[in-house]
Amino acid sequence: MLTAFARAFRTPDLRKKILFTLAMIVVYRIGAMLPAPGVNTKVLADTAKTAKDQSQLYGLVDLFSGGALLKLSVFALGIYPYITASIILQLLTVVIPRLEALKKEGQAGTTKITQYTRYLTVGLAILQSTGIVAMASTGQLFQGISGADNILYKTDVFTIITIVVCMTAGTAVIMWLGELVTDRGVGNGMSILIFTQVVAVFPQQFWSIYQQKGGFVFAMVVIVGLAIMTGVVFVEQAQRRIPVQYAKRMVGRRMYGGTSTYIPLKVNQAGIIPVIFASSLLYLPLLATQLWPNTKWLQDLRPYLDQGNPWHMAVFFVFIIFFTYFYVAITFNPTEVADNMKKYGGFIPGIRPGRPTAEYLDYVLTRITTPGALYLGLVALIPMVAFALLKATQDFPFGGTSILIIVGVGLDTVKQIESQLQQRNYEGFLR
């Protein structure tokens, strides 16, 4: 692997792409550390540290923003407004005929949907930044913690609007950086930036574990984490290949078809989306307890929202399974796949074209989604079990969502480098 990496750097165009990607990552991290105007960085740092020690919610926010949101930096919102917009557009494609028609138009339709995604991203960024700055100005961002009222130097309208504009512009710049990486760099730009956000807080988390728990626990966390990542790699690569045979047909004087291929159905067909959906739903009640501390029924619900609570784990697991089936159902249409196969003369050996093919694909997909959903649920429960049984620190780095992001993005990027190396007859990473 190291030899192949060295060969990749010896290839001029590939080296240029890798260096360009690294340069964009550096720019992104600089923006994540650069505080927005009007923010009292010293008070904010002390307040955020206390908040993370007292609440799991702030630890999760810090993880998925790469430490940027709790610093109220220019890139505080990160790439997540874009992710939310992409998921919303993907869901709306199923229910809005106009978007479904655009999706079927090919490159032109995809470009139009991408433009809608950008507009929605900016709208979501304005809403999120306004909410965050408003909470910071009133002291509700870190409620009940000393110094939370003094995060901003001034709380006038001009200061708030300036910070909102800076954060929204930061989100637009992040979108631009991601598209630049996709066009001129290596891998999917948005995925690379998400990967950077998650990995950015790892050194601090490892150092915190070493200081609080000692060298033995630190070594065990590293070993267990590597073992989990190895298992996740195997499952993420696993797929069921449905063989497809295309009949020979004459078009003019030329013969087409007669080839064999397959439909790859991954065990984890839904990716990380179900975990994000489930986490978002379960953290809404926890956020509500932070915003309305005087509401009795919310405070009575508070113990059940703790990650170590068995009821919380059970509901989280059920939500992941539900959203896995839901997301697979809206993103993979067996009837549409069967119709396309029939249109071009394709068939599954032993299965009649048309409706029987759609029923067979649905049957296989349902069976293969079951282990995929259970796998996602178990991986997502890893940090919660660590908190409950091992009494691990809240900075436990190998959370289920972070592992899925790291492995998924890492595999995709390595495969792209591998394909470019193979074009030059070099030995790749995966050999």
C-alpha positions, 0 to 999 in steps of 0.5 A: 500500500505504501509503495502504491501511495508513493507511485501515486505521488510520482504520477504528475496529474494524480499528485496534483489532484491529491495535493489540491485536495489536501490544500482545500482541506487546509483551507476548510480547517482554517475557516473552521478555526476562524471565529466570526466577528463579535465573538468573545473567544476566551469566554466562549472557549471556557463555556463550551468546555464546561458545556461538553463536560455536562451534556452529551448533546454538546459533545455530539455537536462538537464531533459533527462540526469538527469543533467549529460550531462550539467556537462560533467560527465562520464555518460553524455550520459545516457541510450539514445544511447541504446534507440536510438539503440533499436529503430533503430533495431526495425525499421530495423527488419521490412525492413531487412529479416535477422533481421525479421528471427532472431526475429522469432527464439525465445530466440536465435534470441532475444539474437543475436538482443540484441548483435547487439543493444549493438554494435550499442549503443557503435557506437552511443556513440562514435559519440555522445561523439565526437560531444559533446566534439568537440563542448565543445572544440571550445566553440559551446556547449554553444554558445554566453555565456561567459566562453564557450571557457574555459570548458576544461582545454586543447583542445589537441587531447589526452584530447579529446580522453580521454573524448570520451573514458570515456563517451563511457565506461560510456555508456557501464557501464550503459548498464551493470547496466541496465542488472544487474537490470533486472536479479537480481533486480526488474523491467526492468533495462533500464526503471528504469535508465531512470526513475532515470534520469527524477526524479533526477532533480525534487527536483531542479525544485520544489525548483526553482518554489517555489523560483521564483513563491511562495508557491501558484503557487508551490502548484498549480503545485503539485496539477495539476501534481498529477491530470495529473498523475492520468489521465495518469495512467487510460489511460495507464491501459485502453485496448480493450480485443478481445476475442479468442476461441480455438477449441478442437483438439485431438493429439494422445489420448490427447485433447488440446484446448477448452480454452478462452483467449483474445488479449489485445489492449492497448489504448496507444499501441505505448507508449512514442516512438511517443513523442520521435520521434516528439521531436527529429525532432522538436529540430533539427531545434532549434539545427541548429539555435544554431550551425549556428547563422549567417544563416539568414533563420534559424534565421527567423525561430527561433520565430516559434521554441519556445515552446509557439508558436501556430505553434510549438504546432500544428506541434508537435501535428500532428507529434505525431499523425503521429508517433503513427499510424506509430509505431503501424503499424510496431509493430503490424501486424494483418495479422501475429496475425491472421495467428498464431491464425488460425495455433493453431485453434483459432478464434474470435467469430463471425469472420471467421479465416484468412483474415476476422480476420486480417481485424477485428483486423486492424479495431479495432486497427485503432479505438483504436489508434485514442484516444491513439494518441490524448491522447499522443498529449494532454499530450505532450502539457501540458508543452508548454501550461503551458509556454505560458499561465501561464508563468511558469518557464522553470523548469516546472517538469511535462512535458508530456514526463517525466510524461509518463516515470514516470507513465509507469515505475512506473506501470511496476515495481509495477506490478512486485512486485505485482506478486511476492507478490501474489505468497506468498499470500500477499496483493499487491500494487494494491489492 
